[in-house]
Amino acid sequence: MSPSEKEKSLQTESNDMDNRFVDDGTTNNGTTKAALANHVALVNDDSPHKTKVDSSNTDENQERGNWSNHLDFMLSCVSYAVGLGNVWRFPYLCFSNGGGAFLIPYIIMLVFAGMPLFFLELSFGQYGSSGPISCWRSVPLFRGVGYGMVIVSALVAVYYNVIICYTIFYIIKSMTTGLLPWVGCNHDWNSPFCSTLVQDCLDSDGIVTQENECIPIVNMTSAEMMQYNITADGNITNYKDPLMHLRVRPSEEYYRQGVLHDSGDIFSSGYVIWQLALCLLLAWFLVFICLAKGVKSSGKVVYFTAIFPYVVLFILLIRGVTLDGYMDGVEFFITPKWELLKHPKVWKDAAVQIFYSLSASWGGLITLSSYNKFHNNCFRDAMIVPVINCATSIFAGFVIFSIMGNMAYELKVPVSEVVDEEFGLAFIAYPEAVARLPISPLWSLLFFFMLLTLGLGSQLCIVETVVTSIVDEFPRYLRSRKVWVLAVYATLGFLLGLNCVTQAGNYWVILMDKYAADFALLIFGLCECIGMGWFYGVRRFFNDIRTMISDRLVDNVFFKWWGVLWCALTPAILSFVLLFNWIDWEVPMAGENKPFPPGAHVIGWIMIMSSISAIPACMIYELIKADGSLRDRFRQATTSHPSWGPALKSHRLEAMNVHKSHGTEMGGVLEPDSDKYADNDVKYSPANADESMV
């Protein structure tokens, strides 16, 4: 552009700005004429006041910080979304809900619920550069959604690190040159009903009687041999263990008694298991070290926690498909059972798994994207990460079931008899399977180290969500002391987690896993769609996104589809799933045929209500603190706070111009730190309230 053309362009921009001023010298956004004039000077490349910054090496947001580069963010999202549930929860749900047929509701829920919310949250956090609580300055009426997300994350972080401490314990126990400790029935924690005792007895030319005694065949009478289907020449082909229904696998006894010291009841805490307590301390120490320098340190840790699991999964898959019987496990995993698709539970499980798998509505995606640079292409990221995550779940299913197929082949039983639900799959079934492989300690070490990296990657983001939310609420006092906030939370997490490493600890972990999140996530997702799509305004939100990515993407006719999803289809699907979740409610169990006592369910419902009750509580508070009639109070509670919007003044001005040129009004003002808006309360004004409903 020639100097004359540049001068004409700047003059035109200055005239356009002047035309938007009202009598008091400000725009209806509270923008001062001097501020806009300064912007014109900054746009001029010849201005001596313009500062040129190398964005590749310097944080765009100097006060809050940014990711060092885009790959840090992408790997953090992958590490957050791809967690322990991809290894044990998805494979179990897949085979129990129709095998390959389960992929149909799973993909439908991904397209119509998971990806829309994933994109919404990435855009939401990146535009406002704030955590899941502060970002609801956009629609203060829904601020409780942010509090609920943080409460859920805080609760989940406590028990999630306990699961990580289990993996650390198994890693230590895998460092042996002999037999793995969960092999055989000759340990202190084994019971008389340990299953391999039967095979040991048969190998020594004996049989196990109804009294659970091993008797040599040569010492049996003719009547006893007939009773146990043993021929006169000692053939035991037709012999069946009379106590088979009571047998327990050695790996399960090791997990229940050798690791957990299971008391059998959630309210029989007994003593703290000191070995697990030390592993829990180490787990929280790892979290603290990785997050001590914020996203600068965690962004480097995820290069390992996000990539290493894929290396191990690939190695385990290659080993698995070389084993006898692997195809039986794979077929069991993928064989479709179409008749199960008519059951609402299958669709509910698919929706809940999408929320668990993508980590949508937890607040973590908002937190991670809040550290992005303002013009990062969040749309591209929102398309890539969910696909990677779901492909990982399917890939992990092939890995797990190839090994399970070999285990069933070795034991000469159906695959269904060697597969356990969730925790059992990770700490009972799979450890037993790898124990049957050559060099079993190596395979065990690889598997549990993979679980550690998967769990740690997700845990870092969960804890960062809680800490960031607290700091963003009190930036003046806590931003420079963020590491102390992290230290306090890690200490509290460790102390609360000690209850989960007692003799009843496993029941508390199961209770929190069943109750802490569950349908609360669906409610949060529903409120996000309603708050941003209906009250903030989908047109306004589109222009927020336009400011960050480009006109080319937002003006594409197919982009309008996201507005249809946020305003109609996704809320409808989530409402449908919630309704059938409540109609078909199944009381959580402590284990197979092992119910929780009533008091445990009361505690579970307290955990649920602690998060979802924040939504109506904050709504009531926002309406009470507002002025005027009920209509005015409602308008005020749905009007964006002046401080809502991009963190940097230059980006706020850019957003204001984009909104103005596309027929909407930016939420917030250009200079939210001015004396005019020093008070955190924003009063309703008709000039901008109407736009909040666009």
N, C-alpha and C positions, 0 to 999 in steps of 0.2 A: 504494500500500500504506500503510495506516495505521501509526502508530508502534507500536501494540500488536502488529499482525500482523508487522511487521518484526522486532520483538524476539523473538517466538515462532519466526520462521524462523531467526534467527541462533542462538537457543538450540538448536534442533533440529540445525543444522549442527555446532555445537560438540559436542553429545552424540554425534553420529555419528562425529566425529573422535576423541573420547575412547575410543569403543568399539573403535577400530582400533589402540590402543596395546598394546604388549607390555610385559613387566615392566620392561625397562630404560628405559622412557620414550620409545621411538621406535617408529615403524611399521616393518613389514617392508621398507619402501622407504628406511629411514634417515631418516625425517622426524621432526624434534623436535617435541614438544608446544608449545613456545614459538613455533616457526615457524608452526604451524597456528593458534594463538591470534592471532598477529599478522595472519594472513589474515582472520580473522573481523572484526577491527577495521577492516581496510582495506575490507571489503565494506560496512560500515556507512557510509552517506552522511553521517551526522552526526559521524563521527569527525574530530577535528581533524588526524589524522595522514595522512589520505588526500590524495594529490596529484592534482589534476585536470590532465590534459595534453591540449593540443590536438593530436590525432594527425594532423590534416591538415597541420600545419606543423612537427612535431617528429618526429625519428626515434624509432620505438618501441624499437629496439635502439641505445642511445646509443653503446655500445662498438664495434659492428661497422658500424652504419649501415643504412639502408633506402633503397629507391627513393623518389624525391620524390613520385611518385604512381603509380597503377596503370597508366596509359597508358605511362609509361616502361618498365615491365616488359613489357607486351604488345608494344610496338614493338621492344624488344630481342630478344624471342623470335622475332618475325617476321623481324627483320634477321639473326638468327643462323641460323634455319632456311632462309630464302630467300637462297641464295648463288649463286655462279657455276655450280654444278651444275644449277640450275634452267634456266639459259639454254643450256648446251651439253650437259650429260650426259643429262638426261631426254629432250630431243627426239631425240637420236641413238639412245638405247636404245629409244625408242618405235617409230621406223620400222624399226630393225633386228630387233625382236622381235615383229613382227606388227602394227605400226601401231595402229589403234584397238583391236585385240584385246588388246594389252598392258595396256590399262587394267583388264581383268578381274583378272589376278594382282596388278596394282599396287594396286587398291582392296582386294582381299582381304588383302594384306599390310599395308595401311594399317590396316584394321579389327582384324585379329587379332594384329598384331605392333607396328606403329608407334604407334598411339594408346594401347594399354595401357602400353607402356614410357614414352611421353611423359607420361602421367598419373602413373605410378609415380615418375618422376624429379622432376616438379614437386612432388608431395606429399612425397617423401623429403627434398628440399633445404629446402623451406619449413618442415617440422616441426622439423628439426634445426638450421636456421640455420647450416649449415656446408657446406664444399666437398666434392667427390667422394671425398676420402680420409677426412676426419674424420667424415663421415656414417656410415661403416662401423663406428663405435663401437657401432652398433646390433647388428651381428653381426661381431665381430672376426675370425672365421675367413675372411670374405670381404673383408678390408681390401685384399688385393691387387688386387681389381677397381678400386678407386679409384686405386691407383698406376698400373695399366695404362691407365686413362682419361687420366690426366695425362701419361703418357709419350707416348701417341698424340697428344694435343693439342699437346704440346711439339714433336714431330716434324713434325706437319702445319703448325704455325704457321711453321716455317722455310721450307718450300717454297711455302706459300700466299701469303706475302708476296712471294715472287719472282714469282708470277703477277700479283700486284697491281702490282709494279714494271714488268712488261710493259705493263699497261694505262696506267700513267703515261707510259711511253715513247711508246705509240701516241697518247695524248692530245696530247703535245707535238708529235709529227709531224703531227697533224691540224690544227694551228694554222697553216694556209697559205692563201693566196689563189689559188694555182695548183693544179696536179695533185697528187694525193696521191702520196707516194713509192713506193707499191707498184703504180703504174700504169705500164705500158710496160716495154720491155726495153733501154733505153738507159742503164742505170745500171752502176756499177762492180761491183755484186754479181750482175748478171745473167750467165747462162751462154749459150753458143751454142744451147742447147736451149730457151730461153725461148719459150713458146708463141705469144705475139703477134707474134714475128718472122715467122711464116708468113703471118699476115694482112697484115702490113706489106708483105711481098713480093708477095702477090696484089694488093694495092691499087696497087702500082707496075707492074702488068702483067708479073709474073714468077711463077716457081714455085720451090719449094725442092726440091732434088734429094736423092738418097740420100747424097750427100757433105755435106749440110746447107749447100749453097750456093744463094744466090738468083740465078737466071739469067733474064734477060728472055726472054719467049716468042719475040720476033722473032729472037733469036740461036740458037734451037734447030733442030736438024736434024729431018728427017721421022721418023727412027728414034727420036729422043728424045721427040718429041711423041707418038708411038704408045705409047712405054713408059710415059708418065705420063697416058694417056687424054685427050690434048688433040687436038681436031679441027684440021683444016687451016686453018679460019678463026679459030683461037685460042680456041675455046670451052673453058672449064676446068670445066664443070659436074660432070664425073665425076672430077675430079682429087682425089686423096687424098694427104695428107702421108705420105711413106714412113717418116718417123721419128716418127709420132704417138705411139707407145708410149713414147718417150723424152722427150716434151715435159713441161715443168714450168710451171705458172702463175706469172706475175710476182709475185702476192701470196705464193706459197709460197717463191719465191726470196728475196723481201724478208725474210720471216720467218726462213728458215733461214740466209741469209747476211748480209742487211743488218742484222738485229737480233741473232740468236744467234751469228753467225760460226761456224757448225756445223763441228766438227772431224771428225765422223763416228764417233767412238768415245768411250765413257764414260770411258775411262782416258787419253784424250789431252786433258788439260785446257787446254793452251796458255796463253793470257794471260787476265787479268781484263778484261772489256769495261767500260771506265770509264763509259760512258754508262749502262749498266744498273746499275752499282755505285752511281752517284749516285741513280738512281731508287729503288734498294733502300734507300738511306740515308733518302731522303725518305719512303718507305713506313713504315719503322720509326719515324721521327720523328712522322708523323701518328698512328700507333698510340699512341705515348707521350703525346702531347699530349691525345688523346681520353680516355685512361685515367688521367691524372695525378691526378685527384681522385676516382677510383673510379667507382661507379655514379652519382654526382652529375653528373659530366661526360659519361660515356658515355651516360647516360640521355637527355641532351639531343641528343647527336650523332645518335642513332638516329631522331630525328624527321625528319632529312634522309635518312639512309642507308636507312631503311625505306620512305619514301614516294616519294622521287624516282624510283627505278627503275620504279615503276608509271606515273608520268607519262610517262617516256621510252618504255616498252613500248607504252603507249596511242598515243602519237604515231607510233611506228614501225609499229604495226598499221594505223592510218588510212592512212599512206603506202603500206604494203605492199599493201593491198587495192585501191588505185587503179592498180596497175601491171599491165601485160599479163602473162599467164601465172601470176598469183598462185594461181589455183585449182588449177593442176597441182601446185604445192608443197603446198597444203593437203590435197588428195586423197592425195598421196603420204604425208603425215604421218598421216592418220586412217584410210585404207582398211584394214580388218581382214584379217589373214591367219590365219584360225582354225586352220589346220593346225599352226602353230608352237607352239600352246599345249600340245601333247603333249611338248615338249622340256623337260627339267628346267632347262636353262640359262635359259629365259625366266623361270621362277619364281624362280630364284636371283638373276637380275638385278633382278627386281622387289623382292625382299626387301632386297638390298644398296642399291638406290636409295632405298628408304624410309629406311634408316638414314642414308644420306648426306643425303637431302633434309630429314628432320626433325631431323637432328643428334642422334638418340637414341644413348645409350651412349657419347657422347664426354665426358660429365662437365659440359658447358656448361649443360645445362638444370638440373642440380642446383645449379650455381653461381649462375645467374640467379635461380632461385626462392629461394635461401638469403637473398637480400636483400629478400624480400617481408615485409610485415607478417604476423603470425602468423595472423590470421583472414581472409586473402585467399582468395577462392573459386578455388582452384587447379583444381577440376574444370571449371568454366566455361572457364578459360583453356586447359585441355588439350583441350577440344572445338573451340575456335575456331581456334587457331593451326595445327594440322595441316590443317584444311580450307582455310585461306587458303594455306598452303604448297603443297598439291597442286594447288589451282586455279591458282596462279601458274605452276607447271610446265607445265600444259596450255596456259595463256594464252601463255606464252613460246614454246611449240612452234608455235602459230599465227603468232606474230610472225616467228619465224625462217624458217619454211617458206614464208610468203607472199613473202618477199624471195628465198629460194632458187628458188621457182617462176619469178620474173621473170628471175633470172640464167640458169636453164636455157632459158627462152624466148629470151633474147637470144643465147645461144650455140648454140641449136638442138640441144641434147643432152638426154638424160633427166635428171630431177632427181637420180637416184642418182649421177650422175657429177659433180655439183657439191657434194655433201655430204661433209664430212670428219668424222672422229671427234673429239669433245671439244675438245682444244686447237686442232686444225685448223679446227673449225667457228667458233671465236671469233677466231682470228688469221690465218686464211687465206681460208676460204670467205666469211664475212660481210664482211670488209673489201673483198674483190673485188666483192661484190654492191653495197655502198653506193657504191663508186667509180663505178658505172654510173648512179647517180642524179644528177639536177640538184643543184647546190650540194653536191656530195659531201663536202667538208670539214666542213660543218655536221652532216650525218648521221653521219659518222664520229666527230666530237667527241661527239655525243650518245650514241652507242652505247658508246664506250669510257669515257665518264664514268659511264654507267650501270653498266658492269662494275666500275669503281672503287668506286662506292658499294655495290654488292652484295658485292664482296670485302671491303671495309673493314668493313662491318657484321658479317660473320661472323668476320673476324679479330679484332675487338675482343673478342668473346665467347670466342674460343679462347684468346687471351692472358690475359684476365681469369680464365679457368678455371685456368690454370697458376699465375698469381700468387696468386690466392685460396687455392688448395690449399696452397701453400708457407706463406703467412702463417697459415692456420688451424692448421697443424701446430705452429707455434711462435709463438702469439699474444703471449706475454709479451715476446718479443724483437723481433718483426717487425711487429706490427700498427701501431705508431706509425711504422714505417719502410717502409711498403708501397710508397711511391713509389720508394724506393731498390731494392727488390726488382724492381719493374717496370723501372727503368733498367738494372739488371744483366742481366735477362733479354732486354730489347730489344737491348742491346749484344751479348750472346752470339748472339742470333738473327741479327743483322746479320753478325757474323763468320762464323757457320756458313753463312749464305746466300751469302757471297762465292764459295763453291765452285760455286754454282748460277748464277753469272753469268760463268763462264769459257766457253771455247769448247765444253766438254763439259757445260755447266750444264744444258741442256735435258734431257739423258739422266738426270741426277740428279733433276730435277724429276719426270720420268716414272717413274723407279724408285721414288721416295718415294711418288708418287701411287698406284702399283700395290701397294706392299707395306706402307706405314706403317700403314694402317688395315685395309682389306679385311675378311677373315673375323674379325679380332680383335674388331670391333664386335659381330658376332653372338655371339661367346663371352661378351663382357661383358654383353650383353642377357640371355643364357641364365642367367648367374650371378646377375644382379640378380633375376630371377624366382625362382630357386631360393633365394637368400639371404633375400629378403623374404617370399616366399610360403610356403616350407617351414620355414625355420629361425627367422626372426623371428616368423612366424605371421601368416597373413592376417587372422585375427580381431583380433589386436593392432594390425595396420597399419590395418585399418578404423577402429578406435577412435582411432588417431592422427589419421586424416583427419576423423573425427567431431568431434574437439576443435577442429579448425580451421574446418570449414565449417558443419555443422549436423546434427542428428538427421534432419531432414526428407529430406535427400538420401541419407544413408547407410542409413536404414531403408527406403528404397524398394526394392521387390522386385527391380527391374531392376539395382540397384547391385551385387547379389550376383554379377552376370555378370562384374564386374571380377575378383573372386576366382577364378572359374573360368578366366579368361584367364591371370592371373598364375601360378596353380598348375599348370595343365594345358595349355591350348590354345597359348598363346604359347611356352612351352618346347618343346612338341612340334613346332610349326612351325619354330622356330629350329633344332632338332636335325635336322629333315628337310632344311632348306636347307644346313646345315653339312655333312651327310653327302654330299649330292649335289655340293656345292661341292668337296669333296675327291675324290670319285669322278671327277667330270668336270673335274678341275683342268687349266687351261690355263696354260702357262708364259707369264708376262708378256713382252711384246715391246717393243722400243724404238721401234718404228714398224711400218708395213706391210711385211711380209717382211724385217724387220730385227731379228734376235734380240739379246738382251743376251749378253755373254760370261759364262762360268760364274762368274767372280769377282763379277760384279754381282749374280747371283742369291744368292750367299753373303751379300753385304752386305744384300740385301733380306730374307733369312730372319733375319738378325741383328736387323733392325728389328722384324720380327714377333715374334720370341721375346723381345725386350727388354720388350715390353708384356705378352704373355700369360704369360710365365714368372713375373711378379710374383704371379700368383694362387696357384700351388702353393708358391712360396717363402714367402709370408706365411702360408699354411695350416700349413706345416711349422714355421715360427717360433712361431706361436701355440700349437701343440700342445707344442713343446719347452719353452717358458717356463712352461707350466701345471704344476700339481702333481697328484699322485695317480695313480690307474690311468688306462689309456687312455680308459676311459669317462668318468672325471671330467675328464680333460684336454679331451675333446671337448665335454663339457657346458660347461666353463668358456669354451672358445673360441667357443661359440655363445650365451653369456650376454651381454646388453648391458652395456657399461661404465657405471659410475655416472654419468658425465658426459653420456651420450646423452640427448637429449630437447630440448625447447624451450630457447631461450637465456635467457629471462626466468623468474624464480622464480614469478611470478604465473601464467604459462602452464603451468609444470611442475605446479603445484598443481591447476590446472584440468584438465590431462591426467590426473593421478592420480585425481581424482574421477570423471572420465568413464570411465576404465578400470575403476575399482572398481564403478561402478554398472552396467557392462555385462559383468562377468564375466571380465575380463582384468586383467593387471597391467602398469602402465607400465614400459617399459624405462628404466633410469636411476633416480636418486633426486632428492629435492626440493632438497637442498643438496649438490651434487657438489664444491663448493669447500671443504667442511669438512675438518678434519684427518683424519677417519676415512678419507677417500678421497683424500688427498693423493698417494698413489702411483698412477701411471697403470695399474698392473696390478690387475685385478679377480679375485678368487678365487671359484671356484664355490661356490654354496650351494644346497642342494636347495629352499629356500623360493621361489626365483624361477627356477630352471633349467627346471623342468617347463613353465612358461608359455612359454618361448622356443620350444617345439615345437608350440604350439597352432596 
